[in-house]
Amino acid sequence: MSQFHKTMMRKEKEKDQSFVQKENAIVDGIDISGHWNRMYEPRELTSYDTSGLDALRDIPGAESIGWCYQCAQCIGVCPVDNVGDYGPRKIFRKLQTGLNILDSADLWQCTTCMNCLRVCPKEVDMIKIMPAAREKAILDGNEVPAELQEMFQNTAEYGNPMGESARKRTKWAKKLDVDVRDLSKNPEAVDVLWFVGDYYAYHGRGNDAASAMARVFSRLGVDFGTLGAEEKCDGDSQRLAGEKGLFEMMAEHNIEQFNSQEFNKLVVSGPHAYNAIKNEYPKMGGTYNVEHYTQFLSAMIDKLKPLMVNSFDKKVTFHDPCYLGRHNGEYDAPRALLNAVPGIEFGEMFRCKEQGYCCGGGGGGMWLDGFMSDNINERLSENRVKEAIAVGAEVLAVCCPYEVSRFEDAVKSTGNEGKLEVLDIIEIIDRCM
């Protein structure tokens, strides 16, 4: 570098320093005195404590958190941020500045809805990151929300998150005038093994949907049976909430029961059971021809339509379950069934299909309402009910066992009781028969 250039650089540096360091500065006759005129002083970001980020990135399955480059695409689509202050980019920023997520409320708020991964250009995968981090927190003995602890305990002890006796699992079927074969008592070959699920078996409104399913199967002439009291929770929500060992215990039991029966197709009531049996059970040696009930029935629409003789003259909208839609790509089957209903006036909500909103029940959220109320401004289910009302719906149709109870509670808490009815699709079909 020439002496001339060195001299000019020194003068420029002196000029900049003299400008920044002046307590009183007049430029072109304008007084710009004050601390704000020093805004161009170097502010080097070298003092951050990134140990929290490093620790999370070191957990097997959570490596992709380090790929975030803070574009914030995820924040606009995060359902929890919509009612609070959350999202992968915000978590990454906190991790950069010292957050230990294993001790943070942020660990439990993610519903694993997958909307962030849908838009992330760097494929930061919260569906792997959060369960891995939660598992680590549980194994390390960190604090777990009390509601979630109770759910884990119930599942381990009773085989279902409600803590109900296995003997009561078939109680709903005894009131029906159709035959629901219990294959655990009388094993026989069937075409369809129906995995009923916990909420259909034990929850009052779930019983309504289970009864409707049995009647619809019977009227269609489906050759079906259930595992009866030998069925246990599918374990998917427990896995997503960090209890991988509990998931494996449930999966091993169910796989053993499936393998003891002779059937052609496994039909499940819920998206979480569908996700677990389709994507997770094969890792443990259990591979089956599995369908969600909407997929199974949509393939029988030609046979179903003539049986639906009663008109359902209502304005209906549909909520896409995250684990049927974004996680497993099924958007058409539920809509095919709804559009086959006579008299129905079907319309979409603003957020639907790939961009559908989350009910708040995924990732263990079904058992975290109390915890979440301390961290968000409004339940996700309440936000969704308001959207259904906004599009003029009289009925909010669902096809996940979690959602009837969640949305019915939200209808009441938002003051819309009497304005919006929440029905499982199978209940609508049953009403029309």
C-alpha positions as a printed Julia matrix, in Angstrom:
433×3 Matrix{Float64}:
   0.0     0.0    0.0
   1.39    3.45  -0.98
   2.2     6.1    1.62
  -0.54    8.26   0.12
  -3.19    5.61   0.77
  -1.93    5.05   4.31
  -2.14    8.77   5.03
  -5.65    9.03   3.62
  -6.84    6.01   5.66
  -5.36    7.49   8.83
  -7.09   10.82   8.2
 -10.4     9.09   7.51
 -10.04    7.1   10.71
  -9.24   10.23  12.72
 -12.18   12.0   11.1
 -14.57    9.16  11.99
 -13.29    8.92  15.56
 -13.47   12.68  16.09
 -17.06   12.64  14.83
 -18.17    9.69  16.96
 -16.49   10.91  20.12
 -17.78   14.48  20.13
 -20.18   15.28  22.97
 -21.37   18.33  21.04
 -21.46   18.15  17.28
 -22.67   20.72  14.72
 -22.97   19.5   11.14
 -24.11   21.95   8.43
 -25.46   24.18  11.14
 -27.53   21.36  12.71
 -26.89   20.25  16.29
 -26.6    16.45  16.28
 -25.23   16.15  19.79
 -26.21   13.09  21.82
 -25.47    9.42  22.22
 -27.49    8.46  19.19
 -24.85   10.0   16.91
 -22.49    7.23  17.96
 -24.64    4.53  16.44
 -21.91    3.61  13.97
 -19.45    2.53  16.62
 -18.53   -1.12  16.1
 -20.86   -3.46  18.0
 -19.19   -6.82  17.7
 -21.35   -9.77  18.76
 -18.69  -11.86  20.43
 -19.99  -12.34  23.95
 -22.87  -14.73  23.28
 -23.2   -17.92  25.28
 -24.03  -20.54  22.64
 -23.67  -23.51  24.99
 -27.45  -24.13  24.84
 -27.37  -24.27  21.05
 -24.34  -26.56  21.08
 -25.93  -28.88  23.65
 -29.18  -29.2   21.66
 -27.31  -29.74  18.42
 -25.37  -32.6   20.04
 -28.55  -34.56  20.83
 -29.11  -37.31  18.21
 -32.06  -36.26  16.08
 -31.77  -32.55  16.94
 -28.79  -31.71  14.74
 -30.8   -29.71  12.22
 -31.43  -26.88  14.7
 -27.94  -25.68  13.77
 -28.97  -25.22  10.14
 -31.3   -22.29  10.91
 -30.23  -19.01   9.29
 -33.04  -17.0   10.82
 -35.05  -16.21   7.72
 -38.17  -16.34   9.95
 -40.35  -18.07   7.33
 -41.46  -20.42  10.11
 -42.82  -17.71  12.38
 -45.67  -16.7   10.09
 -46.98  -20.27   9.89
 -46.36  -21.43  13.47
 -49.78  -21.95  15.1
 -48.38  -21.35  18.58
 -46.86  -18.01  17.56
 -50.29  -17.08  16.22
 -51.58  -17.13  19.79
 -48.34  -16.47  21.66
 -44.63  -15.88  21.09
 -42.98  -18.92  19.59
 -41.45  -20.58  16.53
 -38.19  -22.27  15.51
 -36.44  -19.04  14.55
 -37.26  -17.47  17.91
 -36.07  -20.58  19.72
 -32.84  -20.55  17.71
 -32.25  -16.93  18.67
 -32.78  -17.71  22.34
 -30.38  -20.65  22.05
 -27.78  -18.27  20.63
 -28.08  -16.08  23.7
 -27.84  -18.73  26.4
 -31.17  -20.58  26.59
 -31.04  -24.15  27.9
 -34.16  -25.5   26.24
 -34.17  -28.63  28.42
 -35.15  -26.4   31.36
 -37.43  -24.1   29.4
 -41.2   -23.91  28.86
 -40.37  -23.6   25.15
 -39.58  -27.33  25.14
 -43.21  -28.35  25.63
 -45.14  -25.81  23.54
 -44.4   -27.23  20.07
 -47.33  -29.29  18.73
 -45.14  -30.92  16.02
 -47.7   -29.75  13.45
 -45.01  -29.72  10.7
 -46.03  -26.38   9.21
 -42.6   -24.88   9.93
 -40.82  -27.72   8.12
 -43.16  -27.23   5.16
 -41.76  -23.72   4.54
 -38.21  -24.01   5.94
 -35.58  -23.62   3.17
 -32.95  -25.22   5.43
 -35.13  -28.18   6.52
 -34.84  -27.48  10.25
 -36.93  -30.43  11.44
 -38.78  -29.67  14.67
 -40.64  -32.99  14.37
 -37.32  -34.7   15.14
 -35.75  -31.95  17.27
 -38.5   -31.59  19.87
 -39.11  -35.3   20.64
 -35.34  -35.82  20.88
 -34.9   -32.87  23.24
 -37.9   -33.91  25.34
 -36.57  -37.45  25.62
 -33.23  -36.06  26.82
 -34.96  -33.82  29.38
 -37.0   -36.75  30.73
 -33.97  -39.05  30.93
 -31.99  -36.32  32.72
 -34.73  -35.93  35.31
 -35.66  -32.39  34.28
 -39.04  -30.98  35.21
 -41.93  -32.28  33.09
 -45.36  -30.57  33.16
 -47.56  -32.32  35.72
 -50.35  -33.0   33.22
 -47.92  -34.81  30.95
 -46.46  -36.83  33.83
 -49.95  -38.03  34.72
 -50.59  -39.04  31.1
 -47.31  -41.0   31.0
 -48.14  -42.74  34.26
 -51.65  -43.67  33.11
 -50.36  -45.05  29.82
 -47.69  -47.15  31.51
 -50.11  -48.48  34.14
 -53.35  -48.9   32.19
 -52.37  -48.86  28.52
 -54.28  -45.64  27.83
 -53.74  -41.95  28.74
 -57.06  -41.65  30.6
 -56.13  -44.19  33.24
 -59.17  -46.37  32.48
 -59.3   -50.12  33.05
 -58.67  -52.3   30.0
 -61.9   -54.16  30.88
 -63.89  -51.0   30.06
 -62.4   -50.67  26.58
 -65.3   -52.54  24.95
 -68.07  -51.18  27.18
 -69.3   -48.81  24.45
 -69.93  -51.72  22.05
 -72.24  -53.59  24.43
 -74.97  -50.97  24.0
 -75.17  -51.42  20.21
 -77.61  -53.43  18.16
 -74.82  -54.41  15.73
 -72.2   -57.08  16.3
 -68.69  -55.81  17.11
 -66.57  -58.94  17.22
 -63.94  -59.1   19.97
 -61.13  -61.09  18.37
 -59.2   -61.3   21.63
 -61.96  -63.59  22.95
 -62.93  -65.34  19.75
 -60.1   -65.24  17.2
 -61.23  -65.66  13.62
 -60.1   -64.44  10.22
 -61.58  -61.06   9.22
 -61.16  -58.76   6.29
 -60.71  -55.65   8.47
 -59.07  -55.36  11.87
 -60.38  -52.1   13.32
 -57.99  -50.33  15.71
 -60.58  -48.4   17.71
 -58.27  -46.1   19.73
 -58.43  -44.69  23.26
 -60.75  -41.73  22.75
 -63.29  -43.7   20.73
 -63.25  -46.39  23.43
 -63.32  -44.29  26.6
 -64.46  -40.7   25.95
 -68.2   -40.02  25.87
 -68.18  -38.2   22.55
 -65.65  -40.67  21.23
 -68.15  -43.43  22.04
 -70.66  -41.67  19.78
 -68.21  -41.79  16.87
 -67.21  -45.39  17.61
 -70.87  -46.44  17.62
 -71.42  -44.61  14.33
 -68.42  -46.39  12.82
 -69.7   -49.81  13.88
 -73.12  -49.08  12.37
 -71.64  -47.8    9.1
 -69.32  -50.81   8.79
 -72.25  -53.12   9.48
 -74.52  -51.48   6.89
 -71.74  -51.65   4.31
 -71.31  -55.35   5.04
 -67.69  -54.93   6.18
 -66.27  -58.1    7.72
 -64.53  -56.55  10.75
 -63.39  -57.19  14.31
 -61.42  -55.46  17.08
 -58.73  -56.44  19.57
 -61.13  -55.71  22.42
 -59.47  -55.33  25.82
 -56.13  -56.39  24.33
 -55.82  -53.17  22.34
 -53.53  -50.55  23.88
 -52.69  -46.94  23.06
 -50.87  -46.52  19.75
 -48.15  -44.58  21.62
 -47.56  -41.91  18.97
 -48.32  -38.93  21.22
 -46.16  -40.39  23.98
 -43.26  -40.69  21.54
 -43.69  -37.1   20.35
 -43.82  -35.92  23.97
 -40.45  -37.54  24.64
 -41.36  -40.93  26.16
 -39.82  -43.15  23.51
 -39.56  -46.11  25.89
 -43.27  -45.9   26.62
 -44.03  -45.76  22.9
 -41.94  -48.88  22.33
 -43.76  -50.69  25.12
 -47.16  -49.88  23.57
 -45.98  -50.67  20.04
 -44.49  -54.03  21.02
 -47.75  -55.06  22.68
 -49.92  -53.99  19.73
 -47.61  -55.6   17.18
 -47.82  -58.86  19.11
 -51.63  -58.63  19.07
 -51.77  -57.76  15.36
 -49.51  -60.7   14.53
 -51.77  -63.07  16.48
 -54.76  -62.22  14.25
 -55.59  -63.02  10.64
 -56.77  -60.02   8.62
 -56.24  -58.27   5.29
 -56.44  -54.61   6.25
 -55.89  -52.58   9.41
 -58.3   -49.62   9.66
 -57.66  -46.98  12.33
 -59.91  -44.28  13.76
 -57.27  -41.62  14.36
 -54.45  -39.86  12.49
 -51.94  -40.49  15.28
 -52.59  -44.23  15.2
 -52.3   -44.07  11.41
 -48.97  -42.23  11.64
 -47.56  -44.6   14.26
 -48.61  -47.85  12.57
 -47.7   -46.66   9.07
 -44.36  -44.96   9.8
 -43.06  -46.08  13.21
 -44.22  -49.67  13.76
 -42.31  -50.98  10.69
 -39.08  -49.89  12.45
 -39.99  -52.42  15.13
 -40.9   -55.22  12.75
 -44.63  -54.51  12.4
 -45.58  -53.78   8.78
 -49.27  -53.77   7.87
 -51.7   -52.63   5.19
 -53.06  -49.71   7.22
 -55.63  -47.05   6.31
 -57.33  -44.21   8.14
 -61.08  -44.77   8.18
 -61.68  -41.9    5.73
 -59.37  -43.57   3.22
 -61.1   -46.92   3.68
 -64.61  -45.49   3.29
 -63.77  -43.11   0.44
 -62.82  -46.14  -1.65
 -66.37  -47.43  -1.06
 -68.25  -44.24  -1.97
 -70.24  -45.88  -4.77
 -71.56  -48.39  -2.27
 -71.95  -45.77   0.48
 -73.96  -43.16  -1.43
 -77.15  -45.21  -1.93
 -77.24  -45.91   1.81
 -77.27  -42.21   2.74
 -80.99  -41.56   2.32
 -81.34  -38.65   4.77
 -80.33  -35.16   3.65
 -77.83  -33.2    5.78
 -78.85  -29.63   4.93
 -76.15  -27.7    6.76
 -73.16  -25.48   6.02
 -70.13  -27.57   6.85
 -66.41  -26.82   7.02
 -63.57  -29.25   7.69
 -60.5   -29.16   9.94
 -57.48  -31.02   8.52
 -55.69  -33.07  11.2
 -51.95  -32.33  11.04
 -51.03  -36.01  11.24
 -53.35  -37.05   8.43
 -52.66  -34.04   6.21
 -49.18  -32.51   6.39
 -47.52  -35.56   7.94
 -49.04  -38.16   5.64
 -50.34  -36.2    2.66
 -54.02  -37.21   2.87
 -56.34  -34.3    2.07
 -58.75  -35.82  -0.45
 -60.37  -38.75   1.37
 -62.18  -36.73   4.09
 -63.41  -34.2    1.51
 -64.6   -36.96  -0.8
 -66.76  -38.34   2.0
 -68.16  -34.93   2.94
 -68.98  -34.03  -0.65
 -70.84  -37.34  -1.02
 -73.22  -36.4    1.82
 -76.65  -35.44   0.4
 -77.76  -31.86   0.94
 -74.44  -30.69   2.4
 -73.1   -27.19   1.67
 -69.35  -27.64   2.05
 -66.89  -24.76   2.25
 -63.24  -24.42   3.26
 -61.8   -22.33   6.06
 -59.16  -19.73   5.21
 -56.39  -22.04   6.46
 -56.85  -25.48   4.97
 -55.07  -28.47   3.44
 -51.28  -27.89   3.39
 -51.75  -24.59   5.21
 -54.26  -25.97   7.72
 -54.16  -24.75  11.31
 -53.38  -27.01  14.26
 -55.98  -27.94  16.91
 -53.26  -27.87  19.6
 -53.53  -31.56  20.5
 -50.43  -32.87  18.71
 -47.01  -33.51  20.23
 -48.51  -34.17  23.64
 -50.53  -30.95  23.55
 -53.73  -32.91  24.16
 -52.67  -33.18  27.8
 -51.12  -29.72  28.23
 -54.09  -27.34  28.25
 -53.3   -26.05  31.74
 -49.61  -25.61  30.97
 -50.31  -23.93  27.65
 -52.77  -21.48  29.18
 -49.83  -20.02  31.12
 -47.81  -19.47  27.97
 -50.26  -18.42  25.22
 -53.04  -15.87  24.87
 -55.66  -18.22  23.45
 -56.07  -21.95  22.92
 -55.35  -23.03  19.35
 -58.71  -24.78  19.24
 -60.46  -21.51  20.17
 -58.68  -19.69  17.37
 -59.81  -22.39  14.93
 -63.43  -22.3   16.11
 -63.52  -18.55  15.48
 -62.35  -19.2   11.93
 -65.12  -21.76  11.38
 -67.65  -19.19  12.6
 -66.1   -16.54  10.34
 -66.77  -18.62   7.2
 -70.4   -19.12   8.21
 -70.21  -22.79   9.11
 -72.95  -24.46  11.12
 -70.95  -27.68  11.52
 -67.21  -28.15  12.04
 -66.38  -31.62  10.71
 -63.35  -33.52  12.02
 -61.83  -36.97  11.61
 -59.5   -37.19  14.61
 -60.68  -38.57  17.98
 -58.93  -35.75  19.86
 -60.74  -32.99  18.04
 -64.42  -33.43  18.92
 -63.8   -32.81  22.62
 -61.2   -30.09  21.99
 -63.41  -28.11  19.62
 -66.59  -28.62  21.63
 -64.83  -27.11  24.66
 -63.61  -24.26  22.44
 -67.13  -23.62  21.12
 -68.3   -23.12  24.72
 -65.32  -21.02  25.85
 -65.64  -18.68  22.85
 -69.36  -18.11  23.46
 -70.48  -19.9   20.3
 -72.59  -22.61  21.9
 -75.66  -23.18  19.77
 -74.01  -21.58  16.74
 -71.52  -24.32  15.79
 -71.84  -28.1   16.1
 -68.72  -30.29  16.09
 -69.13  -33.69  14.45
 -66.85  -36.49  13.38
 -67.32  -37.23   9.67
 -68.42  -40.75  10.57
 -71.24  -39.27  12.7
 -72.48  -37.23   9.72
 -72.49  -40.32   7.51
 -74.31  -42.31  10.19
 -76.98  -39.6   10.54
 -77.66  -39.8    6.82
 -78.18  -43.55   6.81
